[in-house]
Amino acid sequence: MGHDETGRRPPVGVVSDGVELIEDLIYDVGAHKGEDTAFYLAKGYRVVALEANRELIRVCEQRFATEIGEGRLTLVEGAVTDSDEPTVRFYRHPLSTWGTTSDEMVERNSMVAASEAVDVPAVRFAELLRETGMPSFMKIDIEGSDMLCLQALLEFDQRPQSVSIESHKTDWQRIEQEFELLERLGYDRFAVVQQGDIPGMSLRTRKLDGASLTFRFEDDSSGPFGSDVGPWLSHAAAIARYRRVFLAYRLIGAKSRLRQTRVGRKLHGWALRRFKRPLPGWYDTHAARSDDQSAPTFAALSSPAADSNR
């Protein structure tokens, strides 16, 4: 689909199937209270932010009233779905980051507290992309439904320069499926990013206009993207990294045998205080194309660590 006679994908900025890549546009899918949207706006991007929880939409409306008025931010209320129904069953949780449409995630979340079921507007992701154009970066974090957004990208010739998704924590087959789909989309460089390190982190970066920016990330932020994350790894190296991550999940994760004992829980608590970070934490996968490291997403990108197993 959409390749020229040499078999190559169209270059960035070329209109194919009527949808153009918009270099100053970012999608924040799962905006929550705007923690990541604030960073993208500070960098000088325009943002389309999707959020299913109406209460959180209201938070963003108040927080970003100026940017909305200037046309720099568009809020989309609703949940991404592949259904033809006008509404989606969404489950709000007392931990607002755990809102989901996934029955599997609802069951997991019930170990902490019960969720409240509400009907929210349905968002057909491909239709929205056709309305706005293709963003240069797409952050996806919608608690169990990230793959719906990636699958929608298969309908397009033009795709984001880079994307990020929250990786699965308990099912190795799901990790392999995520990477298989990312490769189908043309991505061949990957970064495995520990999310427990993001809150409170201070980043020196650049805005779209080249001006310097120092930004401190809030709690519940996904963090940097593009040339501000790394190392960038090959598929094989990223999978090797995740094998080590899953080993840590098995040894000291919430469902590990160690954490089921009183002594193990005490040891884990001591380690949390000692290292001042979640252990083993949780991870996002960033994906990009090695033949598409152009500005702005990959401004001044260092050489990717294509075959590193770090």
N, C-alpha and C positions, 0 to 999 in steps of 0.2 A: 504494500500500500504506500503510495506517495513517494516512491524512489525513482530516481532518474535512470537512464539506460545503463549507467555504470553500477547501479545497485546502491548508490550512496543516498543518504537522507538529505533533504533540502537543507541548505545552510541557514543559520540563524537569521531571522528578519525577513525571510522569503515567505510570501503568502502561499499556502497550499491548503486545499479544501476550504478556502475562504476564511481561515482562522490564522491570524498573524500573531507572532510572539511579540509581546509588549515588554520592552526591556526595563521599564520603570514600574512594572506592576508585580505585586506579590499576592499570593493567596494564603490566608491564614485560616486553615480549615480546622475548626475547634479552637475558637478564639478565647474562650473562657472570659476572663476579665480584661483582656487586652494586653496581657503581659508581653506577648511577642509582637503584637500590632504596634505597640509603643516603640519597640526597637526598629521595626521596618520603617515607620514614619520618620523616626529620628535620622535614619540613613537617607531619607529623601525619596523613598518609594511611595507610590500610591498603593492602597491595600484594599482588597476585597476580603472581608472577614466573615466567616460562617460560624454560627452558634445556634444550637437547638434550644438552649435553656433561656426562656423569655426573661427571667430575672437577670441573667448575665448580659443579655442584650441591652437591658435598661442601664446596667452599670456602664457598658461601653458607650451608650448614647450620651450619658452625662460626662464621662471621662474625656471623650473625643468630640465634644460638640463643635469645637472650632474646626477641627480637621474634616468633619462631616460637612459642615457649612462651606468649606473651601473646595469640596469635591475630591479631597485626597483619600477619604475613607468611605467605603460602601459596606454597610452591615446587611447581612443576609440572614434572616431568622428562619431556622428550619433544620431538618436532619437529612443528610444524604441518603438516598435510597435507590434501589433498582425496581421498586414497585411502581405500578401505574396509579395507585391510590393517591388521593389529594393530601392525606395526612399520614403520619408515621407515629407509632407508639414509641414514646421516649420515656426513659426512666431517670428521674431526678434522684440524686442521692445527697444525704447531708454533707458528704465530702463533695463539693461542687465539681471537682475535677473528674469525678467518677460517673458523670452522666453518660448514658449509653442507650443505643437501640438494640444491643446484643443481649439475647437471653443468657448466653454463657457468662457474660460479664456481670449481669444482674445476680446470677447465682454466686459468683465470686464475691461480689460486693456485699451480699447478705450476711457474710461472716462478720462484718463490721456493723452494718445497720441496714434496715429495709429501705428499698427504693420506692418512690412514688411514681406511678404510671400516669402520663399525660399524653394527649395527642398534639402533635406539632406539625407545621407545614412540611410537606415533602419537597426536597430539593433534588432535581434531576441534574446531576453534576455536568454532564456533557452539554446540556442546554445552556447552563449558566456560562460555561466556557465559550460557547458560540456567541453569547451576548457581550461578554467582556473582552474577548481576546485571550490568548494564552499567556499566563504569567511567566516571568523569568525564573522565579523560585516558588515552590509550593510546599508549605509545611502542612502535614496531615497528622492530626492527633485526635481521633474521634472514637477512642475506647472500643476497639474491636471491629471497626468498620473501615479502617484505612484502605483496605484492598479495593473497596468499591470505587474510590477515587482513582486509583491506579488503573483499574480495569476500564474506566471511562476514557482514559488517555489513549487507549488502543484505537479509538474511533478517529484519532487525529494524526495527520502527518507531522505537524509541528507540536513539539512537547516542551515542557520547561527545561531550562538549562540544567537545573538541579531540583531534586525533591528530597523531602525527609519524611520518614514514617516512624512510628513507635514500634520497635521490634517485639515479637512475641516472646514471652518469658518461660512458658512451660511446655511448649510443643515444638520439638526440633523440626518436624515436617513442615510446620508453618513457616519457620525461618527459611527453609529451602524453597518453599512456594513463593515467599516474598522476593527472594533473589531471582528466581526463574522469571517472575513477572517483570521485575525491573530490567532484566536483560532483554526480554521481549520488547520492552519499550526503548531499547537502544542504549541503556546505561551500562557502562563497563568499568567505572571507578567508584569506590565506595569508602565511606568513613563511618566508623563505629564509635559513637559519641556517648560517653557516660553522662547521663542526665543528672546524677546526684551531685556533680561538680558545678552545675550551672548557677543555682541561686547564690547571689552575692558576688559572683565573678565579675570583675571589671575588665572590659575589652577596649583596646585601642584599635580603631579601625578608620575607615574613610567613608564619607558620604558619596552619593552619586556625583556630586559636583566636584569631588576631589578634596573637599575640606576635611580636616581631621575631626574625629569624634571619639570621645571616651564615654562608654555606656556601662552602667552597672545593672546586671540582670536581677529581676525580682524573683521571689518564690514562684514556682509553677511556670517559669519560662522554659522554652525549648532551647534558647541560646543562639549562637552564631550560625552562619551558613556560608556556603561557597568557599572562597579563599580564606575565610576565618576559621574553618575547621580542618581537621586532618589528624594523622596522615591519610592521604588518599591511597587506597589499596586496590589490588586486583580482586576479582571474584574469589579466587582461591585463598588469597591472604585474608580477606574479610571473613570468609567461612571459618578459616583456622582461628581467627580472633573470637568468633562467636562460640566455637567449641570450648575455648577456655572460659568464656562467660558462662556457658551452660554448666561447665564443671563447677564453677563457683556457686551457681544456683543450687546444684545438687548438694554441695557440701555445707553451705551456710545460708541458703535461701530460706524463705518463710516456711516452705514445706519440707525442709531437710530434716533428717533424723536428729541432727545436733540441736536444732531449734525446738524440737519436741520435748527436750529434757530441761529440767530446772538449771542444771549446771551449764548446759549449752546456751540457754537464754541469758544467763549471767555473763558468760564469756562474750556473747554477741553484744550485749549492752556495753560491756567494758570496751570492746573494739570500736563501737560507735563513738563513745566519748573520747577514746584515744586518738582516732583518726579523723574525727569530726566530719564524717561523710557517711551516707547510706552504704551499707554493705549487705549484699553485693551490688546494690543499686539497680538501675534499669537503663536501657540503652535505646537510642534512636539510630536508625540507618539513614545516612545521606547517600544519595546516588547522583552521579554526573556522567557526562560523556567525555572521553579523553580527546575527542576531536572538536570539542565545543567549550573551550576554556577562555572565552572572550569576555570582555567587559559587558555589563557591570558585575555580574555574579562572581566572576573569577578574575577580577582586577588584581594584577600583581601576584597571581598564583605561583607558588613555588612548584618545582617539578614533583608530580605525584609519586608517592612511594609505591609504584605499581606492583612490585613483587616482594614487598616487605612483609614479614610476618610479625611485626612489632605489635 
